[in-house]
Amino acid sequence: MAVVSTAPGGFALAPADRARLHKHLVEAVRRARRHGEALAAVTVAAHPGTDPVAVAVASRRDGEPWFCLEQPDRDGAALAALGAVDELEGAGARRFADVAARWRSLASHAVCDPPDGRGSGPLAVGGFAFAPDGGAAPHWSGYAPASLHVPEAALVRRAGEVRLTLCALARPDDTADDLLARLERRAGELRAGVPLPLLDPDPAGRFRVVSAMPPEHYEQAVARATERIRAGELEKVVLAREVQVHAPRPHEVGAVLGVLREAFPSCHVFAVGRGDSTFLAASPELLIRRDGMRAGTLALAGSTRRSADPAVDDHLGERLLGSAKDREEQQIVTQRIVRALRPHALWVTAPDDPQVVRIANIQHLGTPIRAQLADPVSAVELAGLLHPTPAVGGEPHAVAAPLIPALEGLDRGWYAGPVGWTDLDEDGEFVVALRCALLEGAVARCYAGVGVVRDSDPAAELAETEVKLQALLPVLAG
């Protein structure tokens, strides 16, 4: 398999790959006439120096959906996708199951190359709102409560190798030649070798940073939550706040992504573009990763700041490990995840004590959890089983769910929801949308939340949101 590069940086299929794709498309059209639709795809090798995210940023068409997710410290793992040959959307309590079933149906009729375990084949990429019907506010337009797209072009980098998949959805009236021409045109538009734009180090104009609600509102919300917890109504609830950055000109998404992946190489850096807006993040939290019958996640709760002084930094981490409040918060999250996985697994394992997880501007308590699945539960369905964990929702969830919007006074949209991808084998990974912002033109809406438990102090919790907001505010506010 090989991709032939064409000036000025696009891609062209080698003759053998073109012939193979045409064969897949012919069969897909035949299946579409029987089943109504069928996916067809070809996967070819790209130059190992190709930067998937940079290609996506440079090549996306105006207004089309696009997606990227990378974790630089995980051997440079990256995925970037452009366009949508199909949209899998849903809402309500069954949204994860409905989207999983729709993807399973598409996968059953797909015509593509045999999987090679290195990022081949069609994918479904996107995410889910925090609430079953979340994202109703106008600024979340395009981000349905459940929304996965099947991209037309996807680049995946794993272990230094890069694969390009071109995908079409054949329908009964399509012809293989027309679909082939469409995919070759898309490949020719992909611009390799164009780096991500740089952030302006000395921007002109005035940046304005404002809280959507006064800080006092947040402190009052925390105080009311602790009253409910001390009354025995629930153990924990996560409360978030929104801070807006109004810039003198539109935010440059590619430049922001470049800074985030350099500053937070251990985090899951992602962007989901819908229409004229982009939802992006540098999230420290993996919700679920499924690889065959193996599943893994990271229970993350409890946090403190970092220090440039190594001795002070270590002391802060040790104090976090010894904090009864943070250990309680961490244990609530771990226990819920283990309980959710256990009915679907042969075994679930988690260490007795958490460890300190350090990222650029903050440290957390984290507990890695692994499971051997008893049945082939899909990555999407596993995400639905775990979401929302008490790290972003509350315990018990049934009590916390109506309390969260009542106290926060905002529509979380996709904040704290699962964002990720799945493949034809229903493997995949979803991360929790934290340290995130929704960018639309010159306005960026940043979100951060903290876990409130019995001993929470309103002023301290407000200060913790400020620490978490520092992942994005310095980048977005000049």
ZAPA-194909 format. One record per residue (C-alpha): residue number from 1; x, y, z. Coordinates in nm, 4 decimals, padded with zeros to 6 digits. Layout:
BEGIN
NODE    k         x         y         z
NODE  NUM         X         Y         Z
...
END
This chain:
BEGIN
NODE    k         x         y         z
NODE    1   00.0000   00.0000   00.0000
NODE    2   00.1315   00.3443  -00.0829
NODE    3   00.0197   00.6993  -00.1334
NODE    4   00.1809   00.8979  -00.4121
NODE    5   00.2286   01.2615  -00.3168
NODE    6   00.1247   01.5257  -00.5696
NODE    7   00.2085   01.8942  -00.5830
NODE    8   00.1302   02.1141  -00.4031
NODE    9   00.1052   01.8603  -00.1225
NODE   10  -00.2102   01.6633  -00.1994
NODE   11  -00.2437   01.2873  -00.2247
NODE   12  -00.3064   01.0590  -00.5216
NODE   13  -00.3767   00.6880  -00.5047
NODE   14  -00.1282   00.4495  -00.6635
NODE   15  -00.2812   00.2544  -00.9561
NODE   16  -00.3200  -00.0687  -00.7560
NODE   17  -00.4887   00.1151  -00.4661
NODE   18  -00.7170   00.2994  -00.7064
NODE   19  -00.8206  -00.0278  -00.8668
NODE   20  -00.8864  -00.1839  -00.5265
NODE   21  -01.1006   00.1099  -00.4192
NODE   22  -01.3000   00.0923  -00.7420
NODE   23  -01.3626  -00.2785  -00.6801
NODE   24  -01.4857  -00.2015  -00.3260
NODE   25  -01.7145   00.0696  -00.4611
NODE   26  -01.8667  -00.1603  -00.7222
NODE   27  -01.9490  -00.4143  -00.4518
NODE   28  -02.0802  -00.1432  -00.2182
NODE   29  -02.3216  -00.0166  -00.4839
NODE   30  -02.4403  -00.3735  -00.5361
NODE   31  -02.4992  -00.4148  -00.1603
NODE   32  -02.6688  -00.0753  -00.1414
NODE   33  -02.9247  -00.1899  -00.3964
NODE   34  -03.0060  -00.4758  -00.1625
NODE   35  -02.9787  -00.3041   00.1779
NODE   36  -03.0335   00.0638   00.0957
NODE   37  -02.6747   00.1758   00.1637
NODE   38  -02.3243   00.0382   00.2136
NODE   39  -01.9888   00.1802   00.3166
NODE   40  -01.6829   00.1346   00.0966
NODE   41  -01.3288   00.2316   00.1914
NODE   42  -00.9654   00.1888   00.1049
NODE   43  -00.6707   00.2338   00.3423
NODE   44  -00.3214   00.3208   00.2192
NODE   45   00.0090   00.4121   00.3778
NODE   46   00.1071   00.7772   00.3981
NODE   47   00.4516   00.9216   00.4541
NODE   48   00.5501   00.8569   00.8197
NODE   49   00.6299   01.2253   00.8655
NODE   50   00.2714   01.3272   00.7899
NODE   51   00.1085   01.5266   01.0695
NODE   52  -00.2611   01.4181   01.0679
NODE   53  -00.3848   01.7177   01.2664
NODE   54  -00.1958   01.9699   01.0534
NODE   55  -00.3373   01.8101   00.7376
NODE   56  -00.6917   01.8366   00.8750
NODE   57  -00.6524   02.2004   00.9786
NODE   58  -00.5018   02.2977   00.6416
NODE   59  -00.7461   02.0942   00.4306
NODE   60  -01.0886   02.1349   00.5881
NODE   61  -01.3598   02.2833   00.3709
NODE   62  -01.5633   02.5781   00.4958
NODE   63  -01.8414   02.4673   00.7273
NODE   64  -01.7791   02.0933   00.6995
NODE   65  -01.7463   01.8745   01.0113
NODE   66  -01.3947   01.7804   01.1131
NODE   67  -01.2338   01.6018   01.4047
NODE   68  -00.8948   01.5386   01.5575
NODE   69  -00.7669   01.3636   01.8676
NODE   70  -00.4068   01.3109   01.9677
NODE   71  -00.1970   01.2251   02.2701
NODE   72   00.1650   01.3101   02.1869
NODE   73   00.3153   01.1187   02.4808
NODE   74   00.1425   00.7945   02.3715
NODE   75   00.3937   00.7255   02.0954
NODE   76   00.2572   01.0154   01.8956
NODE   77  -00.0906   00.8641   01.8604
NODE   78  -00.3110   01.0875   01.6456
NODE   79  -00.6328   01.0740   01.4455
NODE   80  -00.7737   01.3413   01.2176
NODE   81  -01.0865   01.3256   01.0033
NODE   82  -01.2618   01.5429   00.7464
NODE   83  -01.6145   01.5489   00.6107
NODE   84  -01.9093   01.3228   00.6825
NODE   85  -02.0515   01.0566   00.4515
NODE   86  -02.3093   00.9754   00.7197
NODE   87  -02.4285   01.1210   01.0498
NODE   88  -02.5283   00.9015   01.3441
NODE   89  -02.7289   01.1120   01.5855
NODE   90  -02.9649   01.0604   01.8759
NODE   91  -03.0992   01.1998   02.1996
NODE   92  -03.2465   01.0823   02.5244
NODE   93  -03.1672   00.7974   02.7588
NODE   94  -03.0963   00.5481   02.4759
NODE   95  -02.8672   00.7707   02.2721
NODE   96  -02.5524   00.5594   02.3240
NODE   97  -02.7327   00.2350   02.2406
NODE   98  -02.9067   00.3876   01.9384
NODE   99  -02.5851   00.5267   01.7898
NODE  100  -02.4023   00.1987   01.8579
NODE  101  -02.6765   00.0021   01.6823
NODE  102  -02.6719   00.2357   01.3823
NODE  103  -02.2926   00.2021   01.3517
NODE  104  -02.3145  -00.1764   01.3884
NODE  105  -02.5642  -00.1886   01.1031
NODE  106  -02.3391   00.0209   00.8782
NODE  107  -02.0363  -00.1905   00.9666
NODE  108  -02.2159  -00.5138   00.8781
NODE  109  -02.2402  -00.4143   00.5086
NODE  110  -01.9046  -00.2356   00.4748
NODE  111  -01.6688  -00.3239   00.1907
NODE  112  -01.3109  -00.2400   00.2760
NODE  113  -00.9579  -00.3738   00.3133
NODE  114  -00.8888  -00.6417   00.5757
NODE  115  -00.8047  -00.4696   00.9075
NODE  116  -00.4343  -00.4507   00.9843
NODE  117  -00.4648  -00.3225   01.3405
NODE  118  -00.2915   00.0042   01.2560
NODE  119  -00.5798   00.2418   01.2048
NODE  120  -00.7340   00.0987   00.8931
NODE  121  -01.0917   00.1099   00.7779
NODE  122  -01.3915   00.3380   00.8260
NODE  123  -01.4398   00.5157   01.1574
NODE  124  -01.7165   00.7002   01.3382
NODE  125  -01.5933   01.0099   01.5231
NODE  126  -01.7603   01.2700   01.7415
NODE  127  -01.9123   01.2888   02.0861
NODE  128  -02.2017   01.3195   02.3255
NODE  129  -02.3464   01.5971   02.5353
NODE  130  -02.3206   01.5735   02.9124
NODE  131  -02.6991   01.5447   02.9533
NODE  132  -02.9262   01.3126   02.7500
NODE  133  -03.0861   01.6157   02.5839
NODE  134  -02.8036   01.8648   02.6391
NODE  135  -02.6802   02.1275   02.3975
NODE  136  -03.0098   02.3080   02.3395
NODE  137  -02.8540   02.6539   02.3812
NODE  138  -02.7975   02.8369   02.0478
NODE  139  -02.4190   02.8337   02.0780
NODE  140  -02.4242   02.4510   02.0880
NODE  141  -02.6012   02.4322   01.7503
NODE  142  -02.4605   02.1382   01.5512
NODE  143  -02.3573   01.9466   01.8625
NODE  144  -02.6463   01.7032   01.9049
NODE  145  -02.6846   01.5084   02.2326
NODE  146  -02.5340   01.2105   02.0481
NODE  147  -02.3433   01.2786   01.7278
NODE  148  -02.0913   01.0573   01.5498
NODE  149  -01.9918   01.1238   01.1888
NODE  150  -01.8382   00.8792   00.9417
NODE  151  -01.5596   01.0847   00.7809
NODE  152  -01.4800   01.0927   00.4101
NODE  153  -01.1063   01.1080   00.4817
NODE  154  -00.9239   00.9994   00.7972
NODE  155  -00.5542   00.9976   00.8831
NODE  156  -00.4353   00.7808   01.1725
NODE  157  -00.0827   00.7749   01.3177
NODE  158   00.0250   00.4900   01.5437
NODE  159   00.3776   00.3819   01.6368
NODE  160   00.5277   00.6088   01.3735
NODE  161   00.3137   00.4772   01.0878
NODE  162   00.0442   00.6842   00.9163
NODE  163  -00.2584   00.5458   00.7318
NODE  164  -00.5061   00.7321   00.5127
NODE  165  -00.8592   00.5925   00.4764
NODE  166  -01.0943   00.7241   00.2091
NODE  167  -01.4575   00.6309   00.2613
NODE  168  -01.7862   00.6637   00.0728
NODE  169  -02.1437   00.5693   00.1514
NODE  170  -02.2955   00.4082  -00.1545
NODE  171  -02.6677   00.4347  -00.2189
NODE  172  -02.8769   00.2500  -00.4810
NODE  173  -02.8607   00.5288  -00.7422
NODE  174  -02.4844   00.5838  -00.7106
NODE  175  -02.2220   00.4622  -00.9542
NODE  176  -01.8769   00.3366  -00.8597
NODE  177  -01.7128   00.5785  -01.1055
NODE  178  -01.8836   00.8829  -00.9536
NODE  179  -01.7922   00.7790  -00.5994
NODE  180  -01.4337   00.7112  -00.7037
NODE  181  -01.4035   01.0539  -00.8651
NODE  182  -01.5390   01.2161  -00.5475
NODE  183  -01.2820   01.0382  -00.3275
NODE  184  -00.9926   01.1126  -00.5623
NODE  185  -01.0925   01.4788  -00.5589
NODE  186  -01.0948   01.4752  -00.1788
NODE  187  -00.7516   01.3069  -00.1642
NODE  188  -00.6125   01.5699  -00.4005
NODE  189  -00.7324   01.8468  -00.1671
NODE  190  -00.5410   01.7111   00.1335
NODE  191  -00.2513   01.9436   00.2044
NODE  192   00.0483   01.7692   00.3561
NODE  193   00.3550   01.9539   00.4736
NODE  194   00.1671   02.2629   00.5897
NODE  195   00.2456   02.3170   00.9604
NODE  196  -00.0094   02.4358   01.2112
NODE  197  -00.0256   02.8159   01.2266
NODE  198   00.1565   02.9875   01.5088
NODE  199  -00.0164   03.1860   01.7804
NODE  200   00.0491   03.5575   01.7548
NODE  201   00.2940   03.6310   02.0416
NODE  202   00.1952   03.9991   02.0564
NODE  203  -00.1678   04.0314   01.9489
NODE  204  -00.3132   04.3749   01.8916
NODE  205  -00.6447   04.4740   02.0415
NODE  206  -00.8211   04.4239   02.3690
NODE  207  -00.9190   04.0833   02.5110
NODE  208  -01.2081   04.0742   02.7546
NODE  209  -01.2505   03.7833   02.9999
NODE  210  -01.5871   03.7626   03.1747
NODE  211  -01.7684   03.5018   03.3829
NODE  212  -02.1046   03.3965   03.2412
NODE  213  -02.2258   03.4155   03.6020
NODE  214  -02.0697   03.6261   03.8812
NODE  215  -01.8095   03.4337   04.0866
NODE  216  -02.0333   03.4868   04.3894
NODE  217  -02.3032   03.2827   04.2149
NODE  218  -02.0637   02.9887   04.1943
NODE  219  -01.9663   03.0134   04.5609
NODE  220  -02.3336   03.0197   04.6565
NODE  221  -02.3975   02.7132   04.4411
NODE  222  -02.1189   02.5240   04.6184
NODE  223  -02.2572   02.6284   04.9573
NODE  224  -02.6057   02.5051   04.8672
NODE  225  -02.4616   02.1782   04.7411
NODE  226  -02.2687   02.1132   05.0615
NODE  227  -02.5875   02.1717   05.2592
NODE  228  -02.7621   01.9002   05.0550
NODE  229  -02.4676   01.6647   05.1020
NODE  230  -02.4530   01.7195   05.4793
NODE  231  -02.8277   01.6558   05.4920
NODE  232  -02.7602   01.3098   05.3492
NODE  233  -02.9260   01.3625   05.0091
NODE  234  -02.6120   01.2700   04.8123
NODE  235  -02.2388   01.2093   04.8530
NODE  236  -02.0939   01.4324   04.5822
NODE  237  -02.1902   01.6679   04.3000
NODE  238  -01.9708   01.8334   04.0370
NODE  239  -02.0446   02.1988   03.9667
NODE  240  -01.9027   02.3852   03.6684
NODE  241  -01.8787   02.7446   03.5553
NODE  242  -01.8385   02.9155   03.2207
NODE  243  -01.5886   03.1926   03.1477
NODE  244  -01.5941   03.3742   02.8146
NODE  245  -01.2997   03.5219   02.6241
NODE  246  -01.3971   03.7964   02.3794
NODE  247  -01.1054   03.8537   02.1433
NODE  248  -01.0480   04.1476   01.9060
NODE  249  -01.0555   03.9031   01.6114
NODE  250  -01.1605   03.5405   01.5504
NODE  251  -00.9714   03.2787   01.7469
NODE  252  -00.7251   03.0774   01.5338
NODE  253  -00.8187   02.7152   01.6038
NODE  254  -00.5093   02.5586   01.4456
NODE  255  -00.2752   02.7812   01.6459
NODE  256  -00.4569   02.6991   01.9702
NODE  257  -00.4283   02.3264   01.8961
NODE  258  -00.0570   02.3652   01.8312
NODE  259  -00.0013   02.5305   02.1674
NODE  260  -00.2138   02.2746   02.3530
NODE  261  -00.0322   01.9715   02.2180
NODE  262   00.3045   02.1277   02.2968
NODE  263   00.2012   02.2336   02.6481
NODE  264   00.0008   01.9209   02.7409
NODE  265   00.1662   01.6220   02.5676
NODE  266   00.0265   01.3714   02.8208
NODE  267  -00.3314   01.4934   02.7692
NODE  268  -00.5859   01.4000   02.5053
NODE  269  -00.5902   01.7059   02.2781
NODE  270  -00.8961   01.7147   02.0546
NODE  271  -01.1061   01.9365   01.8322
NODE  272  -01.4556   01.8790   01.6953
NODE  273  -01.5630   02.1245   01.4284
NODE  274  -01.9288   02.1765   01.3438
NODE  275  -02.0388   02.4605   01.1174
NODE  276  -01.8573   02.7779   01.2155
NODE  277  -01.7630   02.6637   01.5662
NODE  278  -01.5020   02.4311   01.7139
NODE  279  -01.5088   02.2494   02.0465
NODE  280  -01.1536   02.1783   02.1639
NODE  281  -00.9760   02.0588   02.4762
NODE  282  -00.6638   01.9245   02.6411
NODE  283  -00.8307   01.6632   02.8596
NODE  284  -00.6429   01.4615   03.1227
NODE  285  -00.9201   01.2030   03.1554
NODE  286  -00.9731   00.8838   02.9565
NODE  287  -01.3299   00.7593   02.9913
NODE  288  -01.2849   00.4247   02.8150
NODE  289  -01.0510   00.2522   02.5714
NODE  290  -01.1579  -00.0806   02.4211
NODE  291  -00.9157  -00.3073   02.2355
NODE  292  -01.0826  -00.6396   02.1613
NODE  293  -01.2063  -00.7846   02.4876
NODE  294  -00.9836  -00.5583   02.6954
NODE  295  -01.1070  -00.2298   02.8381
NODE  296  -00.9272   00.0361   03.0368
NODE  297  -01.0040   00.3673   03.1982
NODE  298  -00.8633   00.6195   03.4459
NODE  299  -01.0583   00.7352   03.7504
NODE  300  -00.9519   01.0949   03.8013
NODE  301  -01.0668   01.3132   04.0906
NODE  302  -00.9066   01.5501   04.3383
NODE  303  -00.6581   01.8136   04.2289
NODE  304  -00.4030   02.0719   04.3340
NODE  305  -00.1731   02.3188   04.1639
NODE  306   00.1793   02.2643   04.0281
NODE  307   00.4965   02.4469   04.1304
NODE  308   00.8101   02.5290   03.9333
NODE  309   01.0114   02.4279   04.2412
NODE  310   01.0437   02.0443   04.2321
NODE  311   01.0498   02.0188   04.6109
NODE  312   00.7336   02.2278   04.6477
NODE  313   00.5710   02.0359   04.3615
NODE  314   00.6424   01.7046   04.5363
NODE  315   00.5087   01.8439   04.8622
NODE  316   00.1868   01.9534   04.6938
NODE  317   00.1474   01.6051   04.5470
NODE  318   00.2077   01.4376   04.8820
NODE  319  -00.0419   01.6683   05.0484
NODE  320  -00.2960   01.5772   04.7775
NODE  321  -00.2396   01.2070   04.8486
NODE  322  -00.2962   01.2733   05.2177
NODE  323  -00.6082   01.4852   05.1734
NODE  324  -00.9122   01.3097   05.3216
NODE  325  -01.1454   01.5269   05.1123
NODE  326  -00.9679   01.4447   04.7847
NODE  327  -00.9264   01.0760   04.8698
NODE  328  -01.2990   01.0541   04.9385
NODE  329  -01.3757   01.2192   04.6043
NODE  330  -01.1383   00.9803   04.4264
NODE  331  -01.2805   00.6705   04.5966
NODE  332  -01.6368   00.7620   04.4975
NODE  333  -01.5334   00.7785   04.1305
NODE  334  -01.3315   00.4556   04.1376
NODE  335  -01.6026   00.2543   04.3094
NODE  336  -01.8704   00.3672   04.0653
NODE  337  -01.6581   00.2775   03.7594
NODE  338  -01.5751  -00.0663   03.8989
NODE  339  -01.9438  -00.1306   03.9763
NODE  340  -02.0433  -00.0274   03.6234
NODE  341  -01.7883  -00.2546   03.4537
NODE  342  -01.8185  -00.5610   03.6767
NODE  343  -02.1462  -00.7045   03.5303
NODE  344  -01.9876  -00.7028   03.1826
NODE  345  -01.6424  -00.8351   03.2704
NODE  346  -01.4655  -01.1548   03.3707
NODE  347  -01.2568  -00.9434   03.6024
NODE  348  -01.1983  -00.5792   03.6921
NODE  349  -00.8832  -00.4655   03.8653
NODE  350  -00.7841  -00.1368   04.0296
NODE  351  -00.5014  -00.0595   04.2752
NODE  352  -00.5975   00.0042   04.6370
NODE  353  -00.4402   00.3496   04.6433
NODE  354  -00.4467   00.6280   04.3823
NODE  355  -00.1387   00.7821   04.2307
NODE  356  -00.0523   01.1433   04.1549
NODE  357  -00.1066   01.2288   03.7873
NODE  358   00.0850   01.5412   03.6890
NODE  359   00.0123   01.7547   03.3851
NODE  360   00.1464   02.0974   03.2953
NODE  361  -00.0542   02.3186   03.5302
NODE  362  -00.2260   02.0812   03.7729
NODE  363  -00.1932   01.7493   03.9582
NODE  364  -00.4706   01.4979   04.0128
NODE  365  -00.5339   01.1776   04.1992
NODE  366  -00.5749   00.8990   03.9462
NODE  367  -00.6568   00.5285   03.9617
NODE  368  -00.6039   00.3168   03.6473
NODE  369  -00.8756   00.0530   03.6045
NODE  370  -00.8567  -00.2458   03.3688
NODE  371  -01.1179  -00.5056   03.2749
NODE  372  -01.1433  -00.8230   03.0693
NODE  373  -01.4837  -00.8160   02.9033
NODE  374  -01.7088  -01.1203   02.9262
NODE  375  -01.9127  -01.0123   02.6230
NODE  376  -01.8184  -00.7899   02.3267
NODE  377  -01.9712  -00.4665   02.4562
NODE  378  -01.8857  -00.1911   02.2068
NODE  379  -01.6723   00.1117   02.2893
NODE  380  -01.9758   00.3374   02.2418
NODE  381  -02.1904   00.1263   02.4748
NODE  382  -01.9107   00.1131   02.7340
NODE  383  -01.8938   00.4924   02.7217
NODE  384  -02.2676   00.4975   02.7866
NODE  385  -02.2310   00.2603   03.0821
NODE  386  -01.9688   00.4804   03.2471
NODE  387  -02.0933   00.8285   03.1599
NODE  388  -02.1262   01.0374   03.3611
NODE  389  -01.8793   00.9188   03.6215
NODE  390  -01.8903   01.0949   03.9598
NODE  391  -01.5797   01.2834   03.8426
NODE  392  -01.8072   01.5014   03.6276
NODE  393  -02.1585   01.4276   03.7596
NODE  394  -02.2312   01.3164   04.1118
NODE  395  -02.3174   01.0263   04.3411
NODE  396  -02.5813   00.9036   04.3330
NODE  397  -02.6309   01.0258   03.9781
NODE  398  -03.0114   01.0157   03.9935
NODE  399  -03.0054   01.2781   04.2694
NODE  400  -02.7200   01.4846   04.1245
NODE  401  -02.8516   01.5019   03.7654
NODE  402  -03.1361   01.7530   03.8214
NODE  403  -02.9346   01.9415   04.0833
NODE  404  -02.6457   02.0232   03.8463
NODE  405  -02.8284   02.2536   03.5988
NODE  406  -03.0378   02.4029   03.8781
NODE  407  -02.7267   02.5157   04.0680
NODE  408  -02.4987   02.5927   03.7714
NODE  409  -02.7492   02.7904   03.5657
NODE  410  -02.5868   02.6910   03.2333
NODE  411  -02.6237   02.4440   02.9466
NODE  412  -02.3117   02.2291   02.9620
NODE  413  -02.3541   02.1093   02.6045
NODE  414  -02.0630   01.8753   02.5298
NODE  415  -01.8616   01.9921   02.8302
NODE  416  -01.7865   01.6825   03.0458
NODE  417  -01.9349   01.4537   02.7797
NODE  418  -01.7510   01.1704   02.5984
NODE  419  -01.5586   01.2589   02.2805
NODE  420  -01.3812   01.0011   02.0670
NODE  421  -01.4015   00.7387   01.7949
NODE  422  -01.4911   00.3789   01.7144
NODE  423  -01.3998   00.1444   01.4290
NODE  424  -01.5628  -00.1440   01.2411
NODE  425  -01.4654  -00.3866   01.5190
NODE  426  -01.6402  -00.1531   01.7674
NODE  427  -01.3080  -00.0892   01.9389
NODE  428  -01.2211   00.2715   02.0130
NODE  429  -01.1657   00.5294   02.2800
NODE  430  -01.3587   00.8134   02.4373
NODE  431  -01.2182   01.0855   02.6598
NODE  432  -01.4016   01.3198   02.8938
NODE  433  -01.4317   01.6725   02.7537
NODE  434  -01.2506   01.8672   03.0255
NODE  435  -01.0191   02.1720   03.0106
NODE  436  -01.2244   02.2652   02.7088
NODE  437  -01.3631   02.5605   02.5165
NODE  438  -01.6220   02.6227   02.2472
NODE  439  -01.4827   02.8656   01.9902
NODE  440  -01.7064   03.0605   01.7546
NODE  441  -01.5577   03.3605   01.5833
NODE  442  -01.4081   03.5955   01.8407
NODE  443  -01.5869   03.4348   02.1364
NODE  444  -01.4506   03.1401   02.3336
NODE  445  -01.6587   02.9785   02.6073
NODE  446  -01.4327   02.7987   02.8568
NODE  447  -01.5608   02.5474   03.1103
NODE  448  -01.4215   02.4116   03.4370
NODE  449  -01.5790   02.2283   03.7286
NODE  450  -01.4908   02.0780   04.0643
NODE  451  -01.6241   01.7977   04.2798
NODE  452  -01.8189   01.9181   04.5832
NODE  453  -01.8265   01.6908   04.8874
NODE  454  -01.9177   01.7316   05.2541
NODE  455  -01.6074   01.9295   05.3502
NODE  456  -01.5858   02.1514   05.0412
NODE  457  -01.5131   02.5206   05.0947
NODE  458  -01.6828   02.7537   04.8420
NODE  459  -01.3871   02.9920   04.8103
NODE  460  -01.1411   02.7039   04.7679
NODE  461  -01.3578   02.5401   04.5028
NODE  462  -01.3821   02.8680   04.3096
NODE  463  -01.0020   02.8933   04.3260
NODE  464  -00.9727   02.5384   04.1916
NODE  465  -01.1806   02.6294   03.8862
NODE  466  -00.9393   02.9167   03.8235
NODE  467  -00.6467   02.6718   03.8251
NODE  468  -00.8229   02.4452   03.5759
NODE  469  -00.9154   02.7381   03.3513
NODE  470  -00.5461   02.8221   03.3223
NODE  471  -00.5097   02.5371   03.0715
NODE  472  -00.6869   02.7502   02.8102
NODE  473  -00.7277   03.1095   02.9274
NODE  474  -00.3630   03.2138   02.8713
NODE  475  -00.3791   03.0699   02.5186
NODE  476  -00.7108   03.2299   02.4267
NODE  477  -00.6728   03.5632   02.6027
NODE  478  -00.3500   03.6707   02.4422
END
